[in-house]
Amino acid sequence: MNLFGVVAYATENGQQPSGPAAIISSFLPLLLMIVVFYFLLIRPQRKRDKEKRAMLDALKVGDKIVTIGGICGKVSKIKDNYVFIETGNLGTEDQKSTLKMERSSIASVEQKEKN
């Protein structure tokens, strides 16, 4: 039994579908696959990209962040596409180090510091 009504009727009578029915029956599975890929792969990825872009645009000095590589720190300065991150023991001045990283290498903002 075929899933397509027009094709099913034609094949039950021993005939091959012709004309528009043949075109529809050959392209319909391809179109269905494209629609499924869009809703299962493309649309969720665009949503995640949009959320990450919004997170990076809202980044401010003083935010505690985690980078893609797992480095935790606090944003000390933002300049164009670069972020300067203070790492180490944030309580003492002598144990701090500052890293310069691209803004896109930030994975998440842990918490925003209240001023």
N, C-alpha and C positions, 0 to 999 in steps of 0.2 A: 504494500500500500504506500503510495506516494503522499508526501505532505502537502503538495500543491493541488488544489481542487481541479483546476483546468487540466493539468497534466495527468492527474489520476484518472479522470474521465476518459481522456484520449487513450491512455495506455491500457485501460480495461477493455476497450473495444479493439485492441490490436493495432492501433494507429500511432504513429509518431506525431508529437505536437509540431505544429508548423506556424509560421508567422509570428505574431506578437507573443503567443504562449511559449514558444520555444525560446525567444529572447528573454522573457521574464523568468522562465525556469532556469536559464543558465546564469543570469546575473543576480538573482535573488539571494542565493547563498553567500555570494561575495559581498553584497550590500549588507546583509545581516551580520557578517563577520566584522565589517568596518564599524557598524553601529555598536556592536558588543565591545570591540577594542576601544572605541571612543569613551563609552561609559565606564569601562573597567580599568583602563590604563591612562588615557590622555586627560580626562576631566579631573580625576583625583590628583594627578601630578601638577596640573595647573593650579589647583586650589592650594596645595602645599607650597608651591613657588610663590604664590601671592601672599600667603601668611608669613613666609620667611622674609620676603621683601618688606612687608609692613613692620616686622620685628626689627630688621636692620635699619629702617628709616626712623624708627622711634628710639633708637639707641642713644643714650645720653651719658655724659661724664658721671661717674659714680656708680654705674650699673655693675653688678656682679655677673660675670659671664663665664661660659665654658666654650672653648674652641673645638673645632672638629678633631684635633689631636688629643683632646682631653685636658688641656691646660686651663686651670681655673684662675681667675684674677678679677681685678676691678679696672674699669675703663678710666684712664687718667687723662687722655686727650684724644680728640677725633680730628683728623685732618684729611679732607677729600675722601679717598677710598681706603685710608689707613687708620688703624685704631692702635693706640698705645695702651698696653695693658700692664698694670702693676701686679707682680706675682710675689710669692714668698710670704713671709710673716707680715701681714698687713698692719700689725700693731706697733712694730718697731721700724724706725727709719733706716737703720743700718743693714737690715736683711732684705730689703726690697730690691727687686730688679724690674726693669721696664722692657717689655717686648713690643716690637713694631710688627703688626700683622695686618693683612688685608681684611677689610670689613666682611668680605664674603666667607672668611674662614671661621666666623662665629657660628656655633651650632645652636646655642640657646642662651637666654638671659635668665639666670637663676632667680634673682630678686632685684627689685629696684630699691636703691637706698633712699630713705626719706630724708629730706633736708628741712 
